[in-house]
Amino acid sequence: MSFTFCPRCGAPLAEEERFGRRRPSCRYCGFIHFNDPKVAVAALLTCDRRVLLVRRAAPPRAGFWALPAGYMDADELPEEALVREVEEETGLRARCLGLHAVTGLAGWAERRGILLVYRAELADLSAACADEELAPRDDVSEALWFTESTIPWDELAFESTARFLRDWMEKAVISRNG
């Protein structure tokens, strides 16, 4: 986002050298605009040796499969954002198990940022991980559970999604083999 006027006092901003870079700054109230990266969260949500993927209904990569994901709001912790995003996109209530990976956010050049990927499970462990339980909505057109052999590799939205799924599969093999 670029500002022309100060969001605090309304005075015109000028590009000035601040903290090692040219940044929009206000000479009246001292406001400096830092173009901070967006932070997004994604869920590697698994149940009974299956993983949940959603078909994106919005750019970038609409029509392709990805992990349930979305942007954090300023007043949320990452784990809270994860639970909210999974519920918004699939209708499922998730429980965050721990951080899986941190990577750069793929997609639109103007939305560069950081992606926090968390391992997750269903909050109600007695609930079935059945496709009938899914309620795709928000910016998702479809949500399905996939086994290792049914993952639509040629239809994944991002290389990072493929990488996280391969990590999950390797860890699943290791845990099964002991």
N, C-alpha and C positions, 0 to 999 in steps of 0.2 A: 504494500500500500504506500502510496506517495502522498504527502501532504503539501499543499500550497500555502495554507494558513495554519497558524498555531492552534492546536485543538484545546489549549488551555486559555489563551487570551485573545485569539483571533487576529493577531498581528501577522504580517507576511513573514514567511520563513525564507532564510537565505542559506545556501550551501556554504558551510564553514568546515574547516579542519577541526575535528573533534575526535579524540581517542584514536588517532592514527588513520582516520578516514574522513572523506568529505561527507557530511551528514546535514540534512535539513535541520536548521537550528533557529531559535527565536532570540533575538538580541534584547527583547524587552523583559521576558519572564525567565529565560534560561532553558526553556524546553529544548531537548535534543531528540530527534526521531531516530530510534534504532530499528532497523528493518530486521526484526528477529525472525528466525525460522518458525514454520508451523511444526507442531508436534502431533503425530498421529499414533494410534494404537491399533494393533491387530491381534486377533485371537487364533491361536492354534488349538482349537477346541476339538477334543477327541472323546470318543465314547465307544466302548466295545470294539477296539481295533479299527475304528472308522474316524474320519476327520471331516469336519464341516466346511464346505465351500459355498460361496454365494456367487451368483451370476450378476455382474455389475450392470446397472441400468443407466449409469451416468458416466460421462467422460472422466478421466481418460480410460480407454479400453472397455467401453460399454459392450456388453455381450460376452465378455470373457469371465472366467472363473477366478476368484481370489479368496483370501481369508476374509472373514468378517472384520471390518476395520472402519476407522473414521478419525476425525480430528478431536483432540482434547479441547474442552472449554477452559477458559482461564481460571475458573474457580474449582476445577476438578483435579483430583489426583489421577495418575495414569490408570490405576486399577479400577477406579470409579468410572472413568471414561470407557474402559474396556467393557464393563458390565452393561453400561448404557448402550453402547454401539451394538453389541451382540443382540440385546433385546430389541432395539430399534429395527435392526435388519432382519432378524429371524423369528422374533417372538419368544426366544428361549432366554431363560435366566442362567447366567454363567457364574462360575466361581474361578477367580484368578489363582493359579497355582505357583506362578513365578515367572520371572523374566527369562525369555528364551534367546532373544537377540536384539541388538540395536543396529540399525542400518540407515543409510540415507533414504529419504523418501523419493520414490520414483514417480513419474508422471509429468505433469505440466511444469515447464521450466520456471514459471512465475510462482509456483507453489513448492519451492524447494523446502526441505525440512528434515525432520528426524522421525523414523518409524521405530516404535517400541513394540516388539512382538512378545506376547505372553502365552505361556501354556495355560490352558483352561479346561475345565470340565463343567458338566451340568451342575447347577447349584443343588438341585434335587436329585441325588444319586439314584433314587428309586424310579425316576422318570425314564421312560424308554427313549432311546435315541432313534426314533422312527421318523421317516420323512413326513408322515402325516401330521406330526406334531409341529412342523415348521410353518411359520407364517411370514413369508418374505414380504418386506415392505420397505419404506424409506427409499433409498437409492439402489435397491436390489430387486431383480425380477424373479429370481429363483434361488432356493437354498436346498442343498442336498447333502446327505452323508455319503462319503466315498470310502471304499476299502483301498488298500494299497494297489490292488489290481484294476480298480475302476477309475482312478484319478484321470481326468481328461488332460493329459500333459500338453497336447497340441492346442488346447484352448485356455491355458492359464494366462492371466492378464499381465503378470510381471515375472521376470526372472527370479526376483527375490521370493515370490510365492513358491516356485519350483524348488529353490534352495531350501526353504523352510520345510517343505514336504519331504524332501530327500533326507534332511536331518531327522525328522520325525520317524521316517521309515527305518533308518539306521538304528536309532535308539530302540525302536520296537523290536527289531531283530535281536539286538543285544540283550534286551530284557527277557525275550522268549528263550534265548539260548543260554541264559544264565550267567 
